Structures are given as structure tokens and as C-alpha cells.
Amino acid sequence: LEVRRNLGYLPESAALYPDMRVDEFRHFRGKLMGRVSRGDRQRAIGRICELCWIADKRTRIVGQLSKGFRQRVALAEALLADPPVVILDEPTVGLDPHQVRQVRRIIRDLGERKTVLFSTHILSEVEEICDRVIVISRGRIVADGTRDEIVARLGGKRSYIVEIEGPRDDVATALRTVKGVTSADIRSWKGKEVRLIVWGEAGADGVEAEVKKLAGEKRWRLAGIRQEPPDLESLFVHLTSGEGENR
């Protein structure tokens, strides 16, 4: 119980009462929680409504709000008792780009004075918001740290962006057989051109030459190959593949 008192939790699909007004819902939930006295509750509601940008929606009926505002109402509930730790589960799923940016800003503001645990599969959000990343695969933590720290723990492996014209699946399969390459994953394609992220072993200096050689042998046009620091999406794919997990 002591642990729960110090936690605020926003589930992916928060339960709201659509027929209540925002203020009514806040008071109702605060009373049920029993962690905020009646006198403090009004002040707390005013504070969190300002923090979550819903101060002008306090008299609105919850069910008449947009999904973005309903998400903020749910977040305000999680913050009502001013917990030091806040857990957010996929807080921006289903929101439009404007709403996503607003929720990100709220999360950043929260992170300045609270510990925020943020669960998401949208890795661009992680890069924008978080200062520490934990990657979990099949129930195991496979990486923990900043992006640069995680890259350093890969033991000097290098990542390359390869753009090549050829049969999409055949290109990926063939690249995985190249000497020094540990994995090759398709990132995107347009027409015949395939864009892949390729990981090379530490110290494997001949990867670029081997890829060029393969393209020549297969009569595929190599549009480009360059070494590039991996983004979080590339790291996630690598770390949660069989090869990455075995490290």
C-alpha cells in the first residue's frame, strides 16, 4: 500500500465517466482515492488542471471532449495525489500530431520534478522525451542506459545504411551472408530500391567492399552505402532479434 501511495498510473485505455463534468470527475476520483483531504483537493485539482492544460475544460462534460483532452483528464487523475513516481502506458496512442506534441510537453514538464516511467513502442517519442532507455524483449531487459551507452555496449559494432535496387527479400537475405555482417533489416522501399540497416562486426573494415562486391555479382544497382550512428529504432530491432539478445 505504501508503494501504491507513491505511484500515479495512466493506463493505455483509461476508465472515465463520460457523463460527468471534468471537475466532478476529479472530485469523485479524489474522494475514492482517499489520499487528498477535501480542503486540499480543490487546490490540487486547480494545480493539475493547469499542468495538464485543461483549466478551461473544467465545466465540460468528459464524453464531449476530444480524445486528446480525455487523455489529459486521465493524466490529471493520475497526478491528483502528487505522486513522486508516474507510470504512463502508451500515453499518445490514437492522438493527432498536435495532441501528441502537447502531451510530450506535459511529460517533459513532469520529468523535471518527478520520476516518469514511460512505456511506448513509438521510438521517436523515446528519443524526444527520455534521458534513459530500457529495452525489454520476451520479459527480459536486454538494454538499459542512454542511446550512446547502449551503442557502446554493443562492443564496437557498426551500423550502415544500404540503398540498393533489387528484389526486396532477396537483397536482405543476400546481405546477411556477407562476410562481417551480423544482421540486415529492411527499413523502407520505393519501387525497386530497398533501404536497409546493416550491422557489421566490431573491427570488420571490409563490409562496404563486400557489399559492393555482392551487388556487382547479383547485378543489383548499389545506390549508396554509408556508416551511420544507429537511431533507437535500429537499436531496438537489433537488440530484440535473436543475435542482439544473445549479447
Secondary structure, 3 states (H helix, E strand, C coil): CHHHHCEEEECCCCCCCCCCEHHHHHHHHHHHHCCCCHHHHHHHHHHHHHHCCCHHHCCCEHHHCCHHHHHHHHHHHHHCCCCCEEEEECCCCCCCHHHHHHHHHHHHHHHCCCEEEEECCCHHHHHHHCCCEEEEECCEEEEEECHHHHHHCCCCCEEEEEEEECCHHHHHHHHCCCCCEEEEEEEEEECCEEEEEEEECCCCCCHHHHHHHHHHHHCCEEEEEEECCCCHHHHHHHHHCHHHHCC
